[in-house]
Amino acid sequence: PGEIRDEETAAAAMRAASSGKYILSTFHTRDVASVVTALSDVGVDAHSLAGNLRSIISQRLVRRLCRFCRGRRELTGDERELFTAQQIEPPKEVAMPTGCPRCRKTGYFGRIGIFEVLENEPRIEEAISEKIPEHQLRELLRECNVDSLAHDALMKVAAGTTSLEEARDAAWVRYQPEAGDG
């Protein structure tokens, strides 16, 4: 199927996956954990999902800073905390857009992806089968070393590939799931 939007399409995808076919599909959600919730919401049985799911890739595009004119600035205290919350050593400075003729005065040239990639493993499969809440699945994903979109975005900020503003807009960097969020 193309995009899974309804129960009929989801059921067809699960039937095909159960017969050994590889199914590649899109699903518009916030992150990897919310794909599991969304599939459950359209009627996919938790045991079927856990048994058939091999991987989920959540992605966003961010604008790449122009390599000819990017500027630098120091981080604020709050910005340093964003990196620390994702277990990333905050850089001393971050790159920022300035603008030049090559980038049409935007400060950006091209795009790059940020990703959250889940490769199913027994602990995650069991959690999906048990229908654990979305916020607990996110916690388990971090325990299983699945980097969040926010983490990948901030790594690209630390590398000077994109700006902190782009990372915030694309990856909900301000969003820090707390216990009880769903």
C-alpha positions, 0 to 999 in steps of 0.5 A, a space after each residue: 500500500 501507499 499510505 496507511 489511512 484506514 482499517 482496510 488498508 492496515 488489515 491488508 498490509 498485516 495480511 501481506 506481512 504475515 505471509 512473508 511479504 515486505 511491506 513498505 508504507 507511509 504513515 503520518 505521525 509525530 515519531 516512531 512510537 506514535 506509529 505503533 499507536 496510530 496503527 493500533 488506532 486503525 484496528 491493527 492487533 497488537 500481537 500481529 503488529 509486534 510479530 510483523 513489524 521489522 522496522 520504522 523510520 521516522 523522518 523530517 527534512 531540515 534546511 541545510 546551512 549555506 556552507 559559504 556564509 554560515 555564521 556562528 553564535 554562542 549558545 544560551 543557557 536554555 539552549 545548552 540544556 536542550 543538548 544536555 537533555 538529549 545526552 549530547 555535549 553542548 557545543 561552544 557555538 552553533 552555526 546560524 544562517 546569514 545569507 549571501 548571493 549563492 543561497 539567495 540571501 536565505 542562509 540555507 542551501 538544500 535540505 538534509 534528513 533527520 531520522 529516528 530508526 527502530 529495528 524491532 527487537 524482542 524487548 520492543 516486540 514484547 512491549 508492543 504485544 503488551 500494548 504499553 502506553 506510547 510514552 513508555 514505548 518512547 522510554 524503552 526506545 531510548 533504553 534500546 539506543 534508538 535516537 529520537 528525531 530531536 537527538 538526530 536534529 541536535 547532532 546535526 546542529 552540533 556538526 554545523 549542518 543546520 541551525 538550532 531554529 530548523 531543528 526546533 521546528 522540524 523535530 519538536 526539540 522543545 517537546 520532552 515527553 514526561 511520564 504520563 504523556 500519551 
